[in-house]
C-alpha cells in the first residue's frame, strides 16, 4: 500500500493535480477515498490498484504537454 501511495503522490506532483482528483478521474472514487487509504481505514483491491496504475501510465505527461511544456526530443546526427 505504501508503494501505491508513493506512486500516486509522485504522479500527482508531476502532473500538478491532487490525489483526490486523480482518484475521481481514474476510478470515480468518492472524495474521501484518498484520505481513507492514507489513514489505513480502507485499501484498494488489486484490481483497483491495477486500474489506477494503468490510468496513470496512459496519461503520464498529458497535463504538461497541454500547458505548452517543452519536452526533450531525440535528434538525428546533423553532421
Backbone as a chain_set.jsonl record, in Angstrom:
{"seq": "XXXXXXXXXXXXXXXXXXXXXXXXXXXXXXXXXXXXXXXXXXXXXXXXXXXXXXXXXXXXXXXXXXXXXXXXXXXXXXX", "coords": {"N": [[0.826, -1.197, 0.0], [1.972, 1.201, 0.756], [3.725, 1.647, -1.357], [1.995, 2.1, -3.528], [0.737, 4.455, -2.657], [2.965, 6.166, -2.653], [3.56, 6.148, -5.415], [1.241, 7.344, -6.463], [1.353, 9.875, -5.219], [3.757, 10.879, -6.31], [3.124, 10.912, -9.053], [0.971, 12.73, -9.051], [2.22, 15.052, -8.098], [3.978, 15.548, -10.215], [2.154, 16.001, -12.271], [0.674, 18.083, -11.345], [-1.76, 17.907, -9.981], [-4.264, 17.029, -7.521], [-4.205, 14.143, -5.357], [-6.813, 13.336, -4.729], [-8.305, 14.286, -6.891], [-7.191, 12.776, -8.949], [-8.024, 10.157, -8.199], [-10.794, 10.513, -8.421], [-11.051, 11.055, -11.176], [-9.86, 8.775, -12.375], [-11.054, 6.545, -11.162], [-13.588, 7.162, -10.388], [-13.927, 7.579, -7.696], [-15.096, 8.178, -4.336], [-14.912, 11.398, -2.702], [-13.514, 11.326, -0.237], [-11.946, 9.093, -0.385], [-9.132, 8.902, -0.892], [-7.954, 9.938, 1.471], [-8.894, 8.06, 3.281], [-7.465, 5.813, 2.402], [-4.849, 6.671, 2.956], [-5.005, 6.963, 5.735], [-5.33, 4.381, 6.489], [-7.839, 3.341, 6.805], [-9.209, 2.116, 4.805], [-8.489, 0.15, 1.886], [-7.387, -0.278, -1.511], [-8.552, -2.814, -3.806], [-6.61, -5.285, -5.559], [-7.335, -5.19, -8.213], [-8.404, -2.605, -8.453], [-6.12, -1.091, -7.822], [-4.501, -1.834, -9.985], [-6.023, -0.756, -12.094], [-5.797, 1.968, -11.488], [-3.022, 2.365, -11.718], [-2.722, 1.775, -14.457], [-4.212, 3.854, -15.563], [-2.652, 6.071, -14.767], [-0.27, 5.488, -16.153], [-1.124, 5.612, -18.779], [-1.785, 8.246, -19.087], [0.312, 9.817, -18.368], [2.153, 12.739, -18.493], [0.31, 14.126, -20.044], [-0.852, 16.472, -18.975], [1.299, 18.303, -18.773], [2.122, 18.567, -21.466], [-0.156, 19.696, -22.536], [-0.111, 22.175, -21.384], [1.86, 23.482, -22.71], [4.433, 22.792, -22.118], [7.848, 22.29, -22.77], [9.335, 19.475, -24.069], [12.104, 17.194, -24.053], [13.63, 16.096, -27.105], [14.767, 13.527, -29.313], [17.328, 13.905, -31.58], [18.518, 13.335, -34.862], [21.804, 12.61, -36.302], [23.287, 15.516, -37.191], [25.488, 16.152, -38.693]], "CA": [[0.0, 0.0, 0.0], [2.846, 2.372, 0.803], [4.27, 1.868, -2.697], [0.943, 2.717, -4.334], [0.593, 5.84, -2.197], [4.127, 6.901, -3.169], [3.392, 6.304, -6.863], [0.18, 8.325, -6.684], [1.852, 11.194, -4.816], [4.752, 11.311, -7.295], [2.4, 11.224, -10.288], [0.186, 13.946, -8.845], [3.153, 16.176, -8.014], [4.479, 15.799, -11.568], [1.059, 16.455, -13.112], [0.075, 19.281, -10.764], [-3.134, 17.657, -9.56], [-4.351, 16.421, -6.194], [-4.546, 12.715, -5.375], [-8.26, 13.192, -4.729], [-8.763, 14.478, -8.275], [-6.764, 11.602, -9.704], [-8.916, 9.045, -7.884], [-12.107, 10.812, -9.007], [-10.97, 10.926, -12.63], [-9.475, 7.422, -12.779], [-11.864, 5.478, -10.575], [-14.862, 7.702, -9.923], [-13.916, 7.336, -6.253], [-15.676, 9.238, -3.501], [-13.907, 12.411, -2.397], [-12.708, 10.982, 0.932], [-11.271, 7.802, -0.574], [-7.675, 9.042, -0.754], [-7.614, 10.088, 2.887], [-9.145, 6.755, 3.904], [-6.307, 4.961, 2.073], [-3.681, 7.164, 3.707], [-5.223, 6.72, 7.16], [-5.444, 2.943, 6.722], [-9.238, 2.981, 7.065], [-9.593, 1.229, 3.713], [-7.424, -0.033, 0.902], [-7.935, -0.724, -2.784], [-8.289, -4.184, -4.231], [-5.552, -5.341, -6.584], [-7.957, -4.764, -9.471], [-8.488, -1.146, -8.409], [-4.748, -0.593, -7.901], [-4.062, -2.021, -11.37], [-6.726, 0.246, -12.902], [-5.207, 3.268, -11.19], [-1.692, 2.402, -12.341], [-2.914, 1.839, -15.907], [-4.662, 5.216, -15.854], [-1.502, 6.964, -14.64], [0.675, 5.18, -17.229], [-1.704, 6.046, -20.04], [-1.967, 9.697, -19.133], [1.52, 10.492, -17.894], [2.646, 13.782, -19.378], [-0.755, 14.824, -20.757], [-1.062, 17.818, -18.444], [2.433, 19.149, -19.136], [2.086, 18.835, -22.894], [-1.278, 20.578, -22.805], [0.183, 23.526, -20.91], [2.919, 24.052, -23.514], [5.741, 22.442, -21.594], [8.781, 21.785, -23.776], [9.9, 18.191, -23.68], [13.278, 16.896, -24.867], [13.453, 15.201, -28.25], [15.982, 12.919, -29.825], [17.582, 14.373, -32.929], [19.491, 12.547, -35.615], [23.134, 13.188, -36.498], [23.155, 16.647, -38.126], [26.727, 16.344, -39.455]], "C": [[0.864, 1.253, 0.0], [3.421, 2.691, -0.573], [3.235, 2.548, -3.585], [0.75, 4.182, -3.938], [1.749, 6.695, -2.708], [4.006, 7.153, -4.666], [2.351, 7.373, -7.178], [0.679, 9.727, -6.338], [2.866, 11.734, -5.815], [4.076, 11.716, -8.605], [1.67, 12.56, -10.149], [1.079, 15.18, -8.749], [3.662, 16.55, -9.411], [3.399, 16.403, -12.468], [0.373, 17.707, -12.579], [-1.394, 19.117, -10.404], [-3.121, 17.038, -8.17], [-4.635, 14.923, -6.333], [-6.054, 12.477, -5.4], [-8.818, 13.329, -6.142], [-8.38, 13.281, -9.129], [-7.716, 10.432, -9.457], [-10.317, 9.272, -8.446], [-12.088, 10.559, -10.514], [-10.748, 9.471, -13.062], [-10.475, 6.36, -12.342], [-13.278, 5.883, -10.218], [-15.027, 7.441, -8.423], [-14.596, 8.482, -5.513], [-14.551, 10.178, -3.064], [-13.024, 12.044, -1.212], [-11.872, 9.721, 0.778], [-9.762, 7.888, -0.35], [-7.265, 9.119, 0.715], [-7.853, 8.781, 3.64], [-7.989, 5.797, 3.631], [-5.094, 5.372, 2.89], [-3.798, 6.876, 5.196], [-5.309, 5.239, 7.499], [-6.853, 2.489, 7.041], [-9.789, 2.057, 5.991], [-8.391, 1.087, 2.794], [-8.037, -0.555, -0.39], [-7.697, -2.214, -2.998], [-7.154, -4.148, -5.252], [-6.094, -4.861, -7.924], [-8.023, -3.239, -9.547], [-7.09, -0.533, -8.521], [-4.215, -0.714, -9.326], [-4.727, -1.016, -12.304], [-6.117, 1.625, -12.718], [-3.835, 3.402, -11.836], [-1.787, 2.489, -13.867], [-3.339, 3.241, -16.331], [-3.47, 6.182, -15.809], [-0.514, 6.738, -15.784], [0.162, 5.707, -18.567], [-1.811, 7.543, -20.187], [-0.748, 10.475, -18.68], [1.998, 11.502, -18.929], [1.558, 14.555, -20.103], [-0.908, 16.262, -20.283], [0.057, 18.753, -18.85], [2.416, 19.52, -20.604], [0.967, 19.813, -23.228], [-0.979, 22.011, -22.38], [1.344, 24.153, -21.663], [4.31, 23.749, -23.015], [6.612, 21.867, -22.713], [9.395, 20.497, -23.251], [11.091, 17.887, -24.578], [12.935, 15.929, -25.997], [14.792, 14.632, -28.65], [16.145, 13.368, -31.261], [18.642, 13.499, -33.577], [20.82, 13.271, -35.739], [23.043, 14.267, -37.567], [24.379, 16.819, -39.004], [26.775, 15.605, -40.733]], "O": [[0.545, 2.241, -0.661], [3.588, 3.86, -0.923], [3.569, 3.478, -4.319], [0.615, 5.048, -4.804], [1.537, 7.825, -3.148], [4.313, 8.248, -5.138], [2.559, 8.209, -8.057], [0.446, 10.668, -7.097], [2.842, 12.922, -6.136], [4.417, 12.741, -9.195], [1.748, 13.413, -11.033], [0.728, 16.24, -9.267], [3.763, 17.731, -9.745], [3.7, 17.228, -13.331], [-0.423, 18.325, -13.285], [-2.178, 20.061, -10.505], [-2.081, 16.577, -7.7], [-5.238, 14.491, -7.316], [-6.521, 11.523, -6.022], [-9.704, 12.573, -6.54], [-9.177, 12.825, -9.949], [-8.165, 9.787, -10.405], [-10.961, 8.325, -8.9], [-12.994, 9.928, -11.059], [-11.378, 8.998, -14.007], [-10.715, 5.391, -13.061], [-14.08, 5.051, -9.794], [-16.118, 7.125, -7.948], [-14.66, 9.608, -6.007], [-13.381, 9.796, -3.058], [-11.856, 12.433, -1.198], [-11.169, 9.322, 1.707], [-9.185, 7.029, 0.317], [-6.334, 8.437, 1.143], [-7.089, 8.437, 4.541], [-7.576, 5.053, 4.52], [-4.395, 4.527, 3.449], [-2.799, 6.576, 5.85], [-5.357, 4.877, 8.674], [-7.049, 1.365, 7.503], [-10.729, 1.301, 6.238], [-7.405, 1.814, 2.917], [-9.085, -1.201, -0.368], [-6.764, -2.796, -2.445], [-6.791, -3.08, -5.744], [-5.386, -4.199, -8.683], [-7.73, -2.654, -10.589], [-6.904, 0.445, -9.245], [-3.554, 0.199, -9.821], [-4.078, -0.481, -13.203], [-5.944, 2.367, -13.685], [-3.522, 4.432, -12.432], [-1.008, 3.206, -14.494], [-2.873, 3.753, -17.349], [-3.302, 7.01, -16.705], [0.025, 7.701, -16.328], [0.941, 6.193, -19.388], [-1.918, 8.054, -21.302], [-0.797, 11.704, -18.62], [2.22, 11.163, -20.091], [1.862, 15.568, -20.732], [-1.076, 17.17, -21.097], [-0.206, 19.892, -19.236], [2.671, 20.672, -20.953], [1.125, 20.663, -24.104], [-1.528, 22.956, -22.947], [1.783, 25.246, -21.306], [5.274, 24.382, -23.444], [6.149, 21.048, -23.506], [9.906, 20.443, -22.133], [11.096, 18.278, -25.745], [12.069, 15.065, -25.859], [15.836, 15.211, -28.348], [15.226, 13.237, -32.07], [19.546, 12.993, -32.911], [20.943, 14.424, -35.324], [22.753, 13.969, -38.725], [24.323, 17.567, -39.98], [27.767, 15.69, -41.458]]}, "num_chains": 1, "name": "protein.A"}
